[in-house]
Amino acid sequence: MITKKPATIDEYIFTFPRDIQKLLQQIRTTIKKAAPKAEECISYGMPAFALNGKKLVYFAGYKNHIGFYATPTGHEAFKKDLSVYKQGKGSVQFPLDQLMPLNLITQIVQFRLKQNVEKAKKKK
């Protein structure tokens, strides 16, 4: 059986149980509010938001957590705030049984957005 990989964030979210869909949608909405000009895409098989051709953040659903990927700079800048969560190289895990830290996600996205805009200005 061939499983079609999701081509859109809507398709990706739809593959999860309703309770996880709700959390993924909350994160998606939070990112869209923080970076309204960013474009949605699927990259590395997970939802991502990009601006000026560069990825700002990625997120993904799992059985017990939501993975959030803000590239090394986003994680480094918010190291203290993220220290309460399990982390991997360039990733942080938000447990499904806890409230999603939407304010922290907003701050990280705004930080990544600022970095992205500054890099784009330097290239001009």
N, C-alpha and C positions, 0 to 999 in steps of 0.2 A: 504494500500500500504506500503510495507516494503522498506525503503531506506537503501541501503548498505552504511555502513560507509567507508570512504576512507582508504585504506591500505597503500598508498604511498603518498608522498608529491605531486607528479604529479596528482594523482587522486583528492587530496584535492583542489589543485589550480584550476583544471578543473571545479569544481562545482561553481565557481564564474563568474560574468560578465567579459568580456575581459579587461575592464579598471582596475578592481581590480586584475585580474590575472597578469597583467603587474607589478603592484606594489608588489604583493606577490613574483613574480619571481625575481624582483630586490633585495628584502630582502634576499631571498634564495641564490642568487648568491653572495651577499655581505658576508653572513655568511660563505659560502663555501670557499671564498677567504681568509677570516680571520682565518678560522680553517679547512684547507684542509684535515686533517686526521679525522675529526669528521664524524660520521655516521648519515645519515638521518633516521628519524623514525617518526611515528605518536604516540603521547602520550597524554593522556587526550583529544583525538579527534582532536588534532592540530599538525601541523608540529613542529618537534623538532630536535635538533642536540645533539648528545651524544659523549663522549669520555671517555674511561676507564670505561664504564658502567654507567656513570653519565651524566645527562642532562646539557648542557651548557646554551642553550636558547630555547625558544618556540616562535612561532608567529602565528597569526590567523587573518583572514579577517572578517570584519563586514560591515554593511551597510554604516557607516560613518567614519570608522577608521580602522587602522591596529593595533591589539593588539600585544605588544611585552613583553615577560616575561623573565627576566634575573635572576630569583630567587632574594631573598632579597639582597644578597651581591652585585649583579650587579647594582641594583637600588640604593642602599645606596652609593656605590662608585661614582656614577655619578648623585647624588642627585641634584646638582646645574644645570648641563646641562639638566636634565630631568624636571626641575621645570617649564619650559614653556609649558609642556604638561599636559593634564588631566591624573591623576594617580589613581590607586586602589591599593589594597594590592598585592604587587609583580607584578604589571602590569603598563604599560604606553600605552597611546593611541596616535597614530600618525594619525592626521586627513587626510582623503583622498584628501582634497582640498589644501593641503600643500605639498611641496617637502618632500620626505622621507629623514630623517637625516642619510644617509648611512655612512658618516664618523663617526658619533656618534655610530651607530650600530657596526661598525668595532671595535672601541675602546672598547666597552662593551664586545663584543665577545672575543677579545684578552685578556681582563682582566679576564673573566670567564675561558678561556683556560689556562691562567697562574695559576689560582687557582686550576683548575682540575689537572694539571700536578704536582703541588707542593703536593697536597693531595695524589696523586698516588705514588709519591716518598717516602712520609712518611710511607705509608703502607708496603713498601718493606723492 
